[in-house]
Amino acid sequence: MEEKMFNELVESIRQGKAIMHGEMEPSRRFVIDEIDVKAIRKQFSLSQNKFSQLLGISIGTLRNWEQGRRKPEGPARTLLRVAAKHPEAILDVSRFA
């Protein structure tokens, strides 16, 4: 490894440590919008039971999301965003339609 590249790597690690300890502000932040699962479900006019079936998740998981005990992550988060913006796509591929 070239010395210049090594020194940049070491400096990057120092900066990361300073950011983690609150001694330095990060150069950028990523803000992820909260998903209002209950509002999305109401958009479909479905009960918790029917909406959980539509999404292929357990009703307990849906309740946890709606009550703020857990947050949807990964593919579930993406599916909910699609459901919010394009409900027809969800209904088109579901067995409910």
C-alpha positions as protocol buffer text, in pm:
chain_id: "A"
residue {
  index: 1
  type: MET
  ca { x: 0 y: 0 z: 0 }
}
residue {
  index: 2
  type: GLU
  ca { x: 131 y: 343 z: -86 }
}
residue {
  index: 3
  type: GLU
  ca { x: 224 y: 565 z: 207 }
}
residue {
  index: 4
  type: LYS
  ca { x: -17 y: 841 z: 97 }
}
residue {
  index: 5
  type: MET
  ca { x: -309 y: 598 z: 82 }
}
residue {
  index: 6
  type: PHE
  ca { x: -212 y: 448 z: 418 }
}
residue {
  index: 7
  type: ASN
  ca { x: -201 y: 794 z: 579 }
}
residue {
  index: 8
  type: GLU
  ca { x: -545 y: 879 z: 436 }
}
residue {
  index: 9
  type: LEU
  ca { x: -680 y: 555 z: 578 }
}
residue {
  index: 10
  type: VAL
  ca { x: -533 y: 629 z: 923 }
}
residue {
  index: 11
  type: GLU
  ca { x: -678 y: 982 z: 915 }
}
residue {
  index: 12
  type: SER
  ca { x: -1017 y: 841 z: 816 }
}
residue {
  index: 13
  type: ILE
  ca { x: -1011 y: 606 z: 1114 }
}
residue {
  index: 14
  type: ARG
  ca { x: -920 y: 895 z: 1346 }
}
residue {
  index: 15
  type: GLN
  ca { x: -1208 y: 1101 z: 1212 }
}
residue {
  index: 16
  type: GLY
  ca { x: -1449 y: 809 z: 1253 }
}
residue {
  index: 17
  type: LYS
  ca { x: -1346 y: 770 z: 1615 }
}
residue {
  index: 18
  type: ALA
  ca { x: -1388 y: 1143 z: 1679 }
}
residue {
  index: 19
  type: ILE
  ca { x: -1737 y: 1134 z: 1525 }
}
residue {
  index: 20
  type: MET
  ca { x: -1836 y: 832 z: 1734 }
}
residue {
  index: 21
  type: HIS
  ca { x: -1721 y: 1009 z: 2052 }
}
residue {
  index: 22
  type: GLY
  ca { x: -1907 y: 1330 z: 1964 }
}
residue {
  index: 23
  type: GLU
  ca { x: -1585 y: 1528 z: 1921 }
}
residue {
  index: 24
  type: MET
  ca { x: -1648 y: 1597 z: 1554 }
}
residue {
  index: 25
  type: GLU
  ca { x: -1954 y: 1640 z: 1330 }
}
residue {
  index: 26
  type: PRO
  ca { x: -1989 y: 1404 z: 1034 }
}
residue {
  index: 27
  type: SER
  ca { x: -1958 y: 1566 z: 693 }
}
residue {
  index: 28
  type: ARG
  ca { x: -2299 y: 1429 z: 591 }
}
residue {
  index: 29
  type: ARG
  ca { x: -2599 y: 1260 z: 749 }
}
residue {
  index: 30
  type: PHE
  ca { x: -2860 y: 1027 z: 608 }
}
residue {
  index: 31
  type: VAL
  ca { x: -3212 y: 1078 z: 735 }
}
residue {
  index: 32
  type: ILE
  ca { x: -3457 y: 797 z: 680 }
}
residue {
  index: 33
  type: ASP
  ca { x: -3821 y: 901 z: 687 }
}
residue {
  index: 34
  type: GLU
  ca { x: -4042 y: 724 z: 937 }
}
residue {
  index: 35
  type: ILE
  ca { x: -4309 y: 501 z: 790 }
}
residue {
  index: 36
  type: ASP
  ca { x: -4660 y: 540 z: 927 }
}
residue {
  index: 37
  type: VAL
  ca { x: -4769 y: 179 z: 896 }
}
residue {
  index: 38
  type: LYS
  ca { x: -5113 y: 241 z: 1045 }
}
residue {
  index: 39
  type: ALA
  ca { x: -5185 y: 518 z: 793 }
}
residue {
  index: 40
  type: ILE
  ca { x: -5081 y: 289 z: 508 }
}
residue {
  index: 41
  type: ARG
  ca { x: -5311 y: 14 z: 639 }
}
residue {
  index: 42
  type: LYS
  ca { x: -5599 y: 261 z: 668 }
}
residue {
  index: 43
  type: GLN
  ca { x: -5534 y: 368 z: 308 }
}
residue {
  index: 44
  type: PHE
  ca { x: -5622 y: 9 z: 214 }
}
residue {
  index: 45
  type: SER
  ca { x: -5928 y: 11 z: 446 }
}
residue {
  index: 46
  type: LEU
  ca { x: -5821 y: -324 z: 591 }
}
residue {
  index: 47
  type: SER
  ca { x: -5817 y: -466 z: 940 }
}
residue {
  index: 48
  type: GLN
  ca { x: -5483 y: -551 z: 1097 }
}
residue {
  index: 49
  type: ASN
  ca { x: -5548 y: -917 z: 1028 }
}
residue {
  index: 50
  type: LYS
  ca { x: -5626 y: -865 z: 657 }
}
residue {
  index: 51
  type: PHE
  ca { x: -5340 y: -618 z: 604 }
}
residue {
  index: 52
  type: SER
  ca { x: -5088 y: -852 z: 766 }
}
residue {
  index: 53
  type: GLN
  ca { x: -5211 y: -1130 z: 535 }
}
residue {
  index: 54
  type: LEU
  ca { x: -5180 y: -897 z: 236 }
}
residue {
  index: 55
  type: LEU
  ca { x: -4817 y: -824 z: 323 }
}
residue {
  index: 56
  type: GLY
  ca { x: -4737 y: -1181 z: 422 }
}
residue {
  index: 57
  type: ILE
  ca { x: -4636 y: -1094 z: 779 }
}
residue {
  index: 58
  type: SER
  ca { x: -4764 y: -1199 z: 1118 }
}
residue {
  index: 59
  type: ILE
  ca { x: -5029 y: -988 z: 1284 }
}
residue {
  index: 60
  type: GLY
  ca { x: -4796 y: -952 z: 1584 }
}
residue {
  index: 61
  type: THR
  ca { x: -4530 y: -795 z: 1363 }
}
residue {
  index: 62
  type: LEU
  ca { x: -4785 y: -551 z: 1221 }
}
residue {
  index: 63
  type: ARG
  ca { x: -4904 y: -458 z: 1570 }
}
residue {
  index: 64
  type: ASN
  ca { x: -4548 y: -400 z: 1684 }
}
residue {
  index: 65
  type: TRP
  ca { x: -4487 y: -170 z: 1389 }
}
residue {
  index: 66
  type: GLU
  ca { x: -4810 y: 23 z: 1440 }
}
residue {
  index: 67
  type: GLN
  ca { x: -4751 y: 65 z: 1812 }
}
residue {
  index: 68
  type: GLY
  ca { x: -4391 y: 174 z: 1766 }
}
residue {
  index: 69
  type: ARG
  ca { x: -4232 y: -118 z: 1950 }
}
residue {
  index: 70
  type: ARG
  ca { x: -4045 y: -218 z: 1635 }
}
residue {
  index: 71
  type: LYS
  ca { x: -3969 y: -58 z: 1300 }
}
residue {
  index: 72
  type: PRO
  ca { x: -3992 y: -226 z: 962 }
}
residue {
  index: 73
  type: GLU
  ca { x: -3651 y: -287 z: 809 }
}
residue {
  index: 74
  type: GLY
  ca { x: -3505 y: -403 z: 480 }
}
residue {
  index: 75
  type: PRO
  ca { x: -3749 y: -558 z: 233 }
}
residue {
  index: 76
  type: ALA
  ca { x: -4049 y: -493 z: 459 }
}
residue {
  index: 77
  type: ARG
  ca { x: -3968 y: -122 z: 464 }
}
residue {
  index: 78
  type: THR
  ca { x: -3946 y: -118 z: 85 }
}
residue {
  index: 79
  type: LEU
  ca { x: -4273 y: -311 z: 51 }
}
residue {
  index: 80
  type: LEU
  ca { x: -4449 y: -59 z: 278 }
}
residue {
  index: 81
  type: ARG
  ca { x: -4314 y: 233 z: 75 }
}
residue {
  index: 82
  type: VAL
  ca { x: -4447 y: 70 z: -243 }
}
residue {
  index: 83
  type: ALA
  ca { x: -4781 y: 8 z: -69 }
}
residue {
  index: 84
  type: ALA
  ca { x: -4802 y: 375 z: 30 }
}
residue {
  index: 85
  type: LYS
  ca { x: -4716 y: 517 z: -313 }
}
residue {
  index: 86
  type: HIS
  ca { x: -4857 y: 248 z: -542 }
}
residue {
  index: 87
  type: PRO
  ca { x: -5131 y: 54 z: -362 }
}
residue {
  index: 88
  type: GLU
  ca { x: -5254 y: -82 z: -694 }
}
residue {
  index: 89
  type: ALA
  ca { x: -4924 y: -268 z: -736 }
}
residue {
  index: 90
  type: ILE
  ca { x: -4969 y: -446 z: -403 }
}
residue {
  index: 91
  type: LEU
  ca { x: -5330 y: -534 z: -479 }
}
residue {
  index: 92
  type: ASP
  ca { x: -5236 y: -648 z: -827 }
}
residue {
  index: 93
  type: VAL
  ca { x: -4997 y: -914 z: -699 }
}
residue {
  index: 94
  type: SER
  ca { x: -5197 y: -1019 z: -395 }
}
residue {
  index: 95
  type: ARG
  ca { x: -5460 y: -1286 z: -364 }
}
residue {
  index: 96
  type: PHE
  ca { x: -5706 y: -1028 z: -223 }
}
residue {
  index: 97
  type: ALA
  ca { x: -5786 y: -855 z: -549 }
}
